Amino acid sequence: MVDAKEIMKKDKEYLAAVYSRKPIVVYEGKGAIVKDLEGREYIDCLSGISVVNAGHTPERLVRAGTEQMRRLWHCSGLYYSVPQTLLAEKLASIAPGALRKSFFCNSGAEAVEGAVKLAKKFAISEGRTGAGVIALEGSFHGRLALSLTLTGQAKYKKGFGTFANHPGVVHAPAPYCYRCPLSYPDCGVECARKVEDIIKYHTTGDVAAMIVEPVMGEGGIIVPPDGYHAELQKICHDHEILFIADEVQTGFGRTGKMFASDFWDIKPDIMTMAKGLGAGLPIGAVMYTDEIVRCLVSGDHFSTFGGNPVCCAVALENIAYLQEEGLLTNSKHIGKLLMEELLSLQQKNDMIGDIRGKGLMIGVELVKDKTSKKPAVEQTKKVAKEMFNNNILIGTGGVHSNVLRIQPPLCLSDEQAKKVLDLLKEQLGDL
Ligand SMILES: Cc1ncc(COP(=O)(O)O)c(C=O)c1O
């Protein structure tokens, strides 16, 4: 048996340190539980990073993947492949609006880059040569050159110079009600209406696309107020700007619906997916409407590994699994339970500034006090650390690094949710 200390030592020696790791070697997982090399069990309240929506290694998905692996585990894009075509057909049946055509890649950032690349080509083919892109402040879209530029948070860009500064990208205000000087609904969703000014004053006037996370994930689980998406869509429509919904984090039942776009009847022209699509296997996708995809010619875009048959076979089974095992319903049910308890805790605790979320995508924003709203960064780290010390893995995030992220697998049981709540209450009460 390999030794945990040895693995950690070798990891430090041989891996480029891109992330500070928690001191466990995750070895196996089932449902909402992961075990480390020493056999200790943890409730995974972050699902990888919002990836294993179906839970860890469900038997049905293991079978689908194994059967496909035995049959064929790679097929280049030069040929037709059964799992890829069937997955594309399935996605067309569940995607919002008129999205119909899929392109498969391997990650969220690749999906975002594929989305914007085609949006630009479409706009240019329509004579709009500026082809700029509007993203949101506080957003997260990935860490490649263009996706990092789109990401509206300086902390991810520091030290990378022009790599994170692609031309033609501007940012609009986020629908971050908790930290907005205006109050909803009297504000008339000014954050969305501000996009008119952004177009007028910060672009060449011929914008190709606007990219938006329907619920902002890394930025701190920011749920926009009702009316926000409708206003954005109207502005985009009026200016012939393509609307890209980045559902990389919100897709596949995370928010209690298959896609977060479904809450507000968003009809995107382009949509990105990854994380929950492959239930943990590396696959991303971009979906386009028939109208947009018409500007593509063969060879415009490609990925060697995109649409891998094993990933596609598992993704296809995963969608059926989420639907047939009632996981979207459970996401709503457990999400409601957690939100209700947390909201009542917030009444008694001056450090819980805001609780927000949908389904099992919940953020708890911690502040020094409710009047100043100063971000309680150290306390946020402390709570996450204590949860970890008590065998519950939760995430932290937010533009100010003061948001606890609760994003467990959608199969989390009532009993497991209660354990999480009890410990959270204890830790938040201790602050
Ligand atoms: C909304 C969103 N878009 C894109 C990405 C990038 O995905 P990946 O890390 O797979 O490149 C993420 C990752 O967290 C995300 O949350």
The ligand as an SDF file (V2000), in Angstrom:
LIG
                    3D

 16 16  0  0  0  0  0  0  0  0999 V2000
  -18.4890   29.2190  -14.8680 C   0  0  0  0  0  0  0  0  0  0  0  0
  -17.1630   28.6030  -15.1800 C   0  0  0  0  0  0  0  0  0  0  0  0
  -16.6870   28.6790  -16.4320 N   0  0  0  0  0  0  0  0  0  0  0  0
  -15.5130   28.1110  -16.7830 C   0  0  0  0  0  0  0  0  0  0  0  0
  -14.7500   27.4480  -15.8500 C   0  0  0  0  0  0  0  0  0  0  0  0
  -13.4380   26.8290  -16.2490 C   0  0  0  0  0  0  0  0  0  0  0  0
  -13.5340   25.4460  -16.2260 O   0  0  0  0  0  0  0  0  0  0  0  0
  -12.2190   24.5230  -16.2540 P   0  0  0  0  0  0  0  0  0  0  0  0
  -11.5670   24.6380  -14.9250 O   0  0  0  0  0  0  0  0  0  0  0  0
  -12.7690   23.1540  -16.5400 O   0  0  0  0  0  0  0  0  0  0  0  0
  -11.3680   25.0250  -17.3690 O   0  0  0  0  0  0  0  0  0  0  0  0
  -15.2040   27.3480  -14.5290 C   0  0  0  0  0  0  0  0  0  0  0  0
  -14.4190   26.6590  -13.5010 C   0  0  0  0  0  0  0  0  0  0  0  0
  -14.5810   26.7740  -12.3340 O   0  0  0  0  0  0  0  0  0  0  0  0
  -16.4430   27.9380  -14.1860 C   0  0  0  0  0  0  0  0  0  0  0  0
  -16.9300   27.8740  -12.9300 O   0  0  0  0  0  0  0  0  0  0  0  0
  1  2  1  0
  2  3  1  0
  2 15  2  0
  3  4  2  0
  4  5  1  0
  5  6  1  0
  5 12  2  0
  6  7  1  0
  7  8  1  0
  8  9  2  0
  8 10  1  0
  8 11  1  0
 12 13  1  0
 12 15  1  0
 13 14  2  0
 15 16  1  0
M  END
$$$$
